[in-house]
Amino acid sequence: MAVTTFAALVAVATYSVALGSNGWLWFGWVVLGLLTIGMAASGNI
């Protein structure tokens, strides 16, 4: 899950540099990050 979150961060950052920032992509990444943190805190990773 952490690897997916990191890969998504790289993808969103690359997209933002190439084509301009997209708020929905960043919102999606934040949600994914929060899910990853929640899973790590509950011991499911």
Secondary structure by P-SEA (a helix, b strand, c coil): caaaaaaaaaaaaaaaaaccccaaaaaaaaaaaaaaaaaaaaccc
